[in-house]
């Protein structure tokens, strides 16, 4: 078969072409090297007894091993579950057990935690070179044949949500069938919306244990492009990598944009950005002024999409569409958007309700039929838990997460709108708005602010932010309390862990 959409075809056609490059060092792994390691890894998984539908878990720092193992899993019909490198031992144990993982592989620096997490489980545990007394993955796989296993069949990922509103949930899709090189929805999206092809040089800016970074990088491999991997995000270094590697496509989150925009103008102007043709962002709402500033800086090449680990639907729009519909996250390109009220009745254009997708791919939360049912309407439509509305042209506008809505004095207040305003203040590096318990109003609006300079934390900045909110949003949405923290809890992908902040206030401020 012609392997047009799989690394094994590229390994035959262009064996010496880089599949992956480490951004910080320039070290490259060719398609031939990736293919050999993936085939060896697949054979070792089979030798360990893994069969179709089993789960391989990995706890890996950004680097080549992520792809050596992910492509191994992809070719023997198993699920890949990638766990956060920031996970506690308790969380690692929970997910390994919940996923029914048969095998876990860790980076050497994470091996001790994985050893402890796996100690009470019936699971084969490896580290890349045998650290912490675990078995040596590289040594054992290197002893096996680099040829494709005869029983090759496609696998996929079973990733866990980041748990921003509760405990992580495993998203178990339908395991694919058919040829390894069958086209995927992300390939169609990458080709049709972003111009991806074999000449794509893609900058991966985020941790590869998250859904979008891993899936987009593997999509670029299906095209035969090169993936440039940042070990961790740094705004100034990201600009330098774009120039050095002549990056054509890249994925980001709004927090990355904010951090780059707050760099000194001389630093921002230093690097050549002209190679880029598609800049893609997702994962969190992007404040309108932030996105406008990025378009002003990089030009109308900034694309946006809205989806989730569940991939029950996708909306997308180009920079040109966004300029005509500022604040929108686009129209459906996978599934159909439905807006429902609390009674699961479909709402007309312009009315705010919970966002659902019909006609999208099916999914279930692993080992949790109750959560699966809660994520679906009586019609069988699926939701990611967001609130929003459609306009007359079918463009979706998000209001906030359903679970983060504040009810103060009987009025519904959506924190995202307040956060989107306050982050534009030049002295604010990050902000979270939550509802804290209040005896009189039920909840009061609290803004938790990370200042650019900690020395600015205090009454003067708090008063300036209060004035800003009152003038632009009105009194009801103005925070009644502004507190300062040196850092806010965020996933490395940029997703704000607002639940942790809110839980702090509920614990200490709950009415007695």
Residue pairs with C-beta under 8 A, 6 or more apart in sequence:
1 179
1 181
2 9
2 181
3 9
3 10
3 12
3 13
3 180
3 181
4 181
5 181
5 182
5 183
5 184
5 187
5 222
5 223
6 180
6 181
6 222
7 19
7 31
7 34
7 35
7 38
7 71
7 221
7 222
7 224
8 35
8 75
8 148
8 180
8 181
9 181
9 224
10 17
10 19
10 31
10 198
10 221
10 224
11 31
11 32
11 34
11 35
11 36
13 224
14 31
14 224
15 30
15 31
15 32
16 30
16 31
16 32
17 30
17 31
17 224
17 226
18 28
18 29
18 30
18 31
18 226
19 29
19 30
19 31
19 33
19 34
19 67
19 221
19 226
19 227
20 28
20 29
20 34
20 64
20 67
20 226
20 227
20 228
20 229
21 27
21 28
21 29
21 226
21 227
21 228
21 229
21 245
22 28
22 63
22 64
22 229
22 231
23 203
23 228
23 229
23 230
23 231
23 237
23 241
23 245
24 230
24 231
24 237
29 64
29 67
31 224
34 64
34 67
34 68
34 71
34 221
35 71
35 146
36 146
37 68
37 72
37 141
37 146
38 67
38 68
38 69
38 71
38 72
38 74
38 75
39 72
39 75
39 145
39 146
39 147
39 148
39 149
40 72
40 141
40 142
40 144
40 145
40 146
41 68
41 69
41 71
41 72
41 73
41 137
41 141
42 72
42 73
42 75
42 76
42 148
42 149
42 152
43 141
43 144
43 145
43 149
44 72
44 137
44 140
44 141
44 144
45 56
45 72
45 73
45 76
45 78
45 103
46 76
46 149
46 151
47 144
48 102
48 103
48 124
49 102
50 56
50 76
50 78
50 102
50 103
51 77
51 78
52 76
52 77
52 78
52 153
52 175
53 77
53 78
53 79
53 175
54 78
54 79
54 100
54 102
54 103
55 78
55 79
55 80
55 81
55 99
55 100
55 101
55 102
55 103
55 158
56 69
56 73
56 78
56 79
56 80
56 81
56 101
56 102
56 103
56 104
56 105
57 80
57 81
57 82
57 83
57 95
57 96
57 99
57 101
57 103
57 104
57 105
58 66
58 69
58 70
58 80
58 81
58 82
58 83
58 104
58 105
58 106
58 209
59 82
59 83
59 84
59 85
59 87
59 92
59 104
59 105
59 106
59 107
59 110
59 113
59 114
59 209
60 66
60 69
60 82
60 85
60 105
60 106
60 107
60 110
60 128
60 208
60 209
61 85
61 107
61 109
61 110
61 231
62 204
62 207
62 208
62 229
62 230
62 231
62 232
63 107
63 229
63 231
64 229
65 105
65 107
65 128
66 82
66 208
66 214
67 217
67 218
67 221
67 227
69 80
69 105
69 137
70 80
70 82
70 157
70 214
70 218
71 218
71 221
73 79
73 80
73 155
74 80
74 154
74 155
74 156
74 180
74 218
75 148
75 149
75 152
75 153
75 154
75 155
75 180
76 149
76 151
76 152
76 153
76 155
77 153
77 154
77 155
77 175
78 155
79 99
79 155
79 156
79 157
79 158
79 172
79 175
80 155
80 156
80 157
80 158
81 95
81 99
81 101
81 157
81 158
81 159
81 160
81 170
82 157
82 159
82 208
82 209
82 210
82 214
83 91
83 92
83 95
83 96
83 160
83 209
84 91
84 162
84 207
84 209
84 491
85 107
85 110
85 207
85 209
86 491
86 492
87 95
87 113
88 113
89 113
89 116
89 117
91 168
92 113
92 114
92 117
93 117
93 118
93 120
93 121
94 167
94 168
95 101
95 160
95 168
95 170
96 104
96 117
96 118
96 121
96 123
97 121
98 170
98 366
98 367
99 158
99 160
99 170
99 366
100 367
101 121
101 123
102 123
102 124
103 123
103 124
103 125
103 126
104 114
104 117
104 118
104 123
104 124
104 125
104 126
105 126
105 127
105 128
105 137
106 113
106 114
106 125
106 126
106 127
106 128
106 134
107 127
107 128
108 127
108 128
108 129
108 131
108 132
109 131
110 127
111 127
111 131
111 132
111 134
112 131
112 132
114 125
114 127
114 132
114 134
115 125
115 132
115 133
115 134
118 125
124 135
125 134
125 135
126 134
126 135
126 136
126 137
126 140
127 134
127 135
127 136
127 137
128 136
128 137
128 138
129 136
129 137
129 138
129 139
130 136
130 137
130 139
152 180
153 177
153 180
154 175
154 176
154 177
154 178
154 179
154 180
154 182
155 175
155 176
156 173
156 175
156 176
157 173
157 211
157 214
157 215
158 170
158 171
158 172
158 173
158 366
159 170
159 171
159 210
159 211
159 214
159 309
160 168
160 169
160 170
160 171
160 309
161 168
161 169
161 171
161 308
161 309
161 310
162 168
162 210
162 491
162 493
162 495
162 497
163 169
163 499
164 401
164 491
164 495
164 496
164 497
164 498
164 499
165 385
165 401
165 403
165 404
165 499
166 499
169 365
169 366
169 368
169 371
170 365
170 366
170 367
170 368
171 309
171 310
171 311
171 363
171 364
171 365
171 366
172 363
172 364
172 365
172 366
173 311
173 361
173 362
173 363
174 361
174 362
176 182
181 222
184 219
184 222
185 311
185 314
185 334
185 361
186 215
186 216
186 219
187 196
187 219
187 222
187 223
189 305
189 314
189 316
189 333
189 334
190 196
190 216
190 219
190 220
190 223
191 197
191 223
193 278
193 303
193 316
193 318
193 333
194 249
194 277
194 278
194 280
194 303
195 249
195 277
195 278
196 202
196 219
196 220
196 223
196 225
196 249
196 278
197 223
197 224
197 225
198 223
198 224
198 225
199 225
199 248
200 220
200 223
200 225
200 226
200 248
200 249
201 225
201 226
201 228
201 245
201 246
201 247
201 248
201 249
201 275
202 216
202 217
202 220
202 225
202 226
202 227
202 228
202 247
202 248
202 249
202 250
202 251
203 228
203 230
203 238
203 241
203 242
203 245
203 247
203 249
203 250
203 251
204 213
204 216
204 217
204 227
204 228
204 229
204 230
204 250
204 251
205 213
205 230
205 233
205 238
205 250
205 251
205 252
205 256
206 212
206 213
206 230
206 233
206 251
206 252
206 253
206 492
206 493
206 494
207 213
207 491
207 492
207 493
208 214
208 217
208 229
210 283
210 491
210 492
210 493
211 308
211 309
211 311
212 251
212 282
212 283
212 307
212 493
213 251
213 493
216 251
216 280
217 227
217 229
220 226
220 227
220 249
221 227
225 249
226 245
228 241
228 245
228 247
230 237
230 238
230 241
232 492
233 256
233 492
235 256
235 259
235 260
235 262
235 263
236 263
236 267
238 256
238 260
239 260
239 263
239 267
239 268
239 270
239 271
239 273
240 271
241 247
242 250
242 271
242 272
242 273
242 275
242 276
243 271
243 272
243 273
243 275
246 275
247 275
247 276
248 275
248 276
248 277
248 278
249 276
249 277
249 278
249 279
249 280
250 276
250 278
250 279
250 280
251 280
251 281
251 282
252 279
252 280
252 281
253 281
253 282
253 283
253 284
253 493
253 494
253 495
254 281
254 283
254 284
254 285
254 286
254 287
254 290
254 291
254 494
255 284
255 430
255 490
255 494
256 281
256 494
257 281
257 286
257 290
257 291
257 293
257 294
258 290
258 423
258 429
258 430
260 268
261 268
261 290
261 293
261 294
261 297
262 426
262 429
262 452
268 297
273 298
276 298
276 301
277 301
278 301
278 303
279 294
279 298
279 301
279 302
279 303
280 302
280 303
280 304
280 305
281 302
281 303
281 304
282 304
282 305
282 306
282 307
283 493
283 494
283 495
284 494
284 495
284 496
285 329
285 398
285 416
285 420
286 304
287 419
287 420
287 421
287 423
287 424
288 326
288 327
288 420
289 420
289 424
290 423
290 424
291 302
291 304
291 322
291 326
292 326
294 302
295 302
295 319
295 322
295 323
299 319
300 318
300 319
300 320
300 323
301 319
302 319
302 322
303 316
303 317
303 318
303 319
304 316
304 317
304 322
304 329
304 330
305 314
305 315
305 316
305 317
305 329
305 330
305 333
306 314
306 315
306 316
306 329
306 330
306 396
306 398
307 313
307 314
307 315
307 334
307 384
308 384
310 363
310 375
310 382
310 384
311 334
311 360
311 361
311 363
312 335
312 357
312 360
312 361
312 362
312 363
312 382
312 383
312 384
313 332
313 334
313 335
313 336
313 337
313 357
313 360
313 382
314 332
314 333
314 334
314 335
314 360
315 329
315 330
315 331
315 332
315 333
315 337
315 396
316 329
316 330
316 331
316 333
317 325
317 328
317 329
317 330
317 331
317 395
321 328
321 330
321 395
322 328
325 391
325 393
325 395
327 397
328 391
328 395
328 396
328 397
329 396
329 397
329 398
330 395
330 396
331 337
331 393
331 394
331 395
331 396
332 357
332 394
332 396
334 357
334 360
334 361
335 357
335 358
335 359
335 360
335 361
336 357
336 358
336 359
336 360
337 355
337 356
337 357
337 390
337 394
337 396
338 346
338 355
338 356
338 357
338 358
338 377
338 379
338 381
339 346
339 347
339 351
339 352
339 353
339 354
339 355
339 356
339 388
339 389
339 390
340 346
340 347
340 353
340 354
340 356
340 377
340 381
341 347
341 351
341 353
341 354
344 377
344 378
344 379
347 353
347 389
349 389
349 390
349 391
349 392
350 389
350 390
350 391
350 392
351 389
352 387
352 388
352 389
352 399
353 387
353 388
353 389
354 383
354 385
354 386
354 387
354 402
355 383
355 384
355 386
355 387
355 388
355 396
355 398
356 377
356 381
356 382
356 383
357 381
357 382
357 383
358 379
358 380
358 381
360 382
363 382
364 372
365 371
365 372
365 375
375 382
375 383
375 384
375 385
376 382
376 383
377 383
385 401
385 402
385 403
386 398
386 399
386 400
386 401
386 402
387 398
387 399
387 400
387 401
387 402
387 405
387 414
388 396
388 397
388 398
388 399
389 396
389 397
389 399
390 396
390 397
391 397
398 416
399 414
399 416
399 417
400 414
400 415
400 416
400 417
401 416
403 499
404 414
404 415
404 416
404 434
404 498
404 502
405 412
405 413
405 414
405 415
405 435
406 412
406 413
406 414
406 415
406 433
406 434
406 435
406 443
406 445
407 413
407 435
407 442
407 443
408 435
408 438
408 441
408 442
408 443
408 444
408 445
408 476
409 440
409 441
409 442
410 442
411 476
413 435
413 445
413 476
413 477
415 432
415 433
415 434
415 435
415 445
415 498
416 433
417 473
417 477
418 433
418 445
418 447
418 469
418 473
418 477
418 479
419 431
419 432
419 433
421 468
421 469
421 472
421 473
422 428
422 431
422 433
422 447
422 449
422 465
422 468
422 469
423 430
423 431
425 464
425 465
425 468
426 452
427 451
427 452
427 453
427 456
427 461
427 464
428 449
428 450
428 451
428 452
428 465
429 450
429 451
429 452
430 449
430 450
430 487
430 488
430 490
431 447
431 448
431 449
431 450
431 488
432 447
432 448
432 488
432 496
432 498
432 501
433 445
433 446
433 447
433 448
433 479
434 446
434 448
434 498
434 501
434 502
434 505
435 443
435 444
435 445
435 446
435 502
436 443
436 444
436 446
436 481
436 502
436 505
436 506
436 509
437 443
437 505
437 506
437 509
437 510
437 511
438 444
438 511
439 511
444 480
444 481
445 477
445 478
445 479
445 480
445 481
446 479
446 480
446 481
446 482
446 483
446 505
447 465
447 469
447 479
447 481
447 482
447 483
448 482
448 483
448 484
448 485
448 488
448 501
449 457
449 461
449 462
449 465
449 482
449 483
449 484
449 485
450 484
450 485
450 486
450 487
450 488
451 457
451 461
451 484
454 484
454 486
457 484
458 484
461 484
462 482
462 484
465 479
465 482
466 478
466 479
466 482
469 477
469 478
469 479
470 478
488 496
488 501
489 496
489 497
489 500
489 501
490 496
490 497
491 497
